[in-house]
Amino acid sequence: MKINHSNIKKAKKFLDNEECVAVPTETVYGLAANAYSDIATKKIFQLKKRPRNNPLIVHYSNLNDLKKDCLINKEFLKLYKKFCPGPLTFILPLKKKSKISKNVTNNKKNLAVRFPKHKIMRALLKKVNYPLAAPSANLSTRVSAVNPNDVKDDFGEKIKYILNGGPSSIGVESTIIDIVKNPKILRLGGLKISEIQKTLKKRIRIENNPKKISAPGQYKLHYSPGIPIKLNVKKANNYQAFLLIKKQKDDQPNYYYLTKTRNLNEAARNLYSTLRQIKKDKFKYIVVQKIPSIGLGKTINDRLLRASKF
């Protein structure tokens, strides 16, 4: 999708006026606001009905801008050079003189930061004079938005502007790694853990279910379509939506394919849009074929497990 510079200017105008704008990224759509503004960032929490203790990810255009707000280290630079821009979020120490709103961090001393790859989002970041705080553009605990229509379904006219960037290419949120001290994964996401470990040449522990919320995506109930979900099911009844990753011999109206070829990248890309479609089709129950816990399969299983807590 080509960059429409007129639309970029419209989005910038709303952001400059401390409003929230829905923005495209390669992972999911974000609800963006000036990360330096208390007024603007407060609106994110109000619109999403998001708990104030759930921190926000701040999106940057370049490394020099990040250095104004955060301290960096060698492990960050290794990962940055390999994966940025892309679906990797870093937890870094905030500088004392940082102008990041305390709403963003919940008064914590660390900040979640990312360099998005989507060309329209990058064009917007280059136009504004501040980083953008941008959690997923959906109501809290619900399914993330992966296209402009998803955003409209959740917010209607409450959001001032939606910057259209087409459908998200990855379809699940970024992987979050805390590298303040010893590296640890705080959220499974669009970048495989194996790729991170290969780059850092070490095993990294996963701590995505902490007692205290330290990063986005850690609540037990999350990503939910508002319908009960049961995992690792072999057969479905007619009244149940059956979520599948492999072509079945006897296709039925209640079969919903994330992929027909066990392609887990494709399955991740289709996950949220399929859950939303099942909701629109008025099914009252979802059952899920067993999904291999490898690669992005780990992320898909994480999302479905949290959604099943409904």
N, C-alpha and C positions, 0 to 999 in steps of 0.2 A: 504494500500500500504506500503510495507516494505521500510525501510530507506536504500538507496544506498549510502554508505559512500564515494565511489569514486565520485559520483555526488556532494556530499556535498563539497568535496575538490575542485572540479572544480569551483563550485559557489564561494567558499571562495577566490580562486585565482583571479578571476575577480574582486570581491569586494575589495580585498586588493590592486588591481591596479587601484582603483577609477573608476571602470566601474559600469554600472547598470546591474542587474540580475533580471529576472522575478521569483517570488517565490510563492509557494502555501500557502494559509491560509484557515482556515475553512469558512471564509466569502467570499472573492473573491481573485483572484491572485493579487499580489502586484508587483510594479516596485521598487526594493530595491537598496539602495546605503548606503555607510558609512555616518551615520548622523553627524559625526564630520568633514567631509570633504566638504569644499566649492566647490571643483572641482567636486566631485562625485554628490553632491546634485543638483548642477546647471544642470547637464546632465539629471536629472529626469524631470525638467521643460522643457528643450529643446526637449526631446524625446516625451513627452506627449502634447507639445504645451500648457502647463498649465500656466494660469496667475500667476504672481509672488506673488500676494496678497492672493493666496489660500494656506494656510499652509499645512504642511505634518504631517502625523502621524508617530511617532517613535516607533519601536517595540523593546521590551526588553525581555531578557531571565529570569530575576529574580529581586526581590525587591532590593537587594543590589546594583545592577547596576543602577537601577532607582534613588536611593538615591544620587548617584554621581551628578545627573543633576537637580533633582526636590525636592521641599519641599512637604511633605505629611501631611495629617491630619486624624482625627478619622473617618470621613465619607468615605474617600478613603479606609482606612483599612477595614472597614465593607464590602464595595463593593468588594474589592480585595479578601478578604477571601471567599466570597460567589461565585464570578463569574469568578475569574481568575485562570488559563488562560481561555480566552473565548472572545466572541464578544462584549466587552465593552471597549470603549476608554475614557480616563480621560483627562480633561484639568487641568493642575497643574502649580503652579508658578515655573519658572526656577530659579535655584541658580545662583548667580552672577558669580561664577567660572565655570559654566557649559561650556563644550567644544562643545555643539551643534551648528552646523552651523547656522548663521543668515538667510541663505536661507530657512531653514526649518520653521522658525517662522515668516518670513517677519519682522524681527527686533522687534517682540513682546516679552513681558516679560513672557508669558505663553507657555506651550508646550502640545501638544496632544500625549498621550502615550497609548500603548496597550501591552498586554501579549498574543500573539496568542496561540491557542491550537493545531494547526496542528503539528503533531509529526516531520515532515520533516523540517518545518520552525523552530521549537524549536531546532532541532539538529543543524541546521545552526547557529542559534543565540548563541549556546553554543560554537561553533567552532571559531567564529570571536571575536575580542577583542574590539568591539564597537557595539552600537545599530544600527538598520537599519531603516532609513527613507523609507517608502514604501506606497505611494498612490496606488490606483488601477491601474493595468497594462493595460490601454486602453488610446486611444486618448482623450484629454479633451472634456468634454460634452457628450461623447459617452457612449455606453453600457459597463458596466464593464465585465472583463474577468473572467470566472469561470472554465476554463480548458486551457491547453497549446495551443490548436489550436486557441482559441480566441485571445491569445496573438500574435500568428503568423499572424493571419488575420489583426491585427491592425499595427504591427510593422515590419513584414517580417524579414529581416536580420539585422535590425537596433539595436536590442538588442543582446548583446554578448552571453548570455546564458539563457536558460529557465530551471529552476529546476522543473522537473515533480513531482507533488504530487497527480496526479489524479484530479477528479472533486471536486470543493469546496462543502462541505457538507451542509452549510447554504445557500449560494448563494446570499446573500445581505450583504452590508457593516455593520460594527459594529455600535452600538448605541454610540453616543457621549454625555457624561455628563460633564458639567463644575462644578467643586466643589471648585473653588478658594475661593468663598464666599458662597452665597446661591445656593444650587444645582439647575441646570436647564439643560434641554435636548436641545442640539444644533443640533442633527441629529437623526432621527428615524432610527433604524437598526435591527440587528439580535437578540437583547435581548429586550424582552417586557418591556415597561415602568412599567407595573403593578408589575413585579418582582423586579424592582429597588425600587419602592415605598414601597413594602412590607418589603424589607430589611432595608431601612432607616426609616420606620414607619412614613412617611410623604408624602403629595402630592407634586409633582414636576412639575413646569411649563415647557411648551415647547416653545422654542424660536428658531425655525429652519428656520425662514424667516426674518432675521435681515436686517437693512438698510446697515450695513457694514459687510462684510464677516469675521467671527471670527473662523470658523471651516470648514473642508472639507464637501462637499455635500450640501452647502447652496445656491449655484447659482440657479436662477430660471430655467434656461435651463440646464438640466443635464440628464445623463442616457439615452440619446436619440439614437434610431436606425436610425435617419435621415428621418423618415417618420411621417406624421401627425397622431396624436392619439386623439381619442374621447372617453371619459369615460362614464360609466353608460348607456350603450346602450342595448336595448332588442333584436334587430334584426340586421342582417348584410346583405348587398348586396353581390352578388357573387364576385365582384371585391375587396371587403374589407376582410382583415384578421380579424377573429373574435376570440378574446382572451377570454377563458372561464374557469370557475372554477367548473362547474357542468356538468355531462354527459347529452347530448342532445338526444332526441329520433331520430332525423333525422340528423345523422352525415353528414357533407359536407366537400369537399376538402379544403375549406377555414376556417375550424374550427381548432383552436390551443388550446389545453388544458394545463393550468398550473397544474391543478388537476381535476380529474373527481368526486371527493368526497367532495369538499369544504374544503379539508385539507390545511389550510393556510401555514403551515410549508413547505409542498410539493410545494405549489404554489410559495412561495418565492424562494425555491431552483431552480425552473425551469424558473423563470421570465426572467433572462438575456439571457439564452441559447435559449429560445423561441423567444424573440425579435430579436436575431441575425438570427435565422432560417427564420423568416418571411422576414427579409431583403434579405437573400439569395434567397428566393423563389420569389423575385421581386414584392411583393405587394406594392402598392403605398399609402395604407391607412390602419390604424389599428383602430378597434373599440373594446371596452372592456365591457364585462358583469359587472354589478355592483358587487363590491367586498366589503364584510362587513368590516367596519372600527373598527375591534377588533383584538387584538393580533398583529400578523405579517401582518394582513390585512392593518393596519395603515401604515406600512412601504411600502407595495406594492403600496398602493394608493399614497403615497408621491412620490415614484419613477416614477409612471406613470404620475402623474400630472406634475412633472418637465420635463419628456420626451415629454409631450404634448405641451410644449412651443416652439417646433421646428417651 
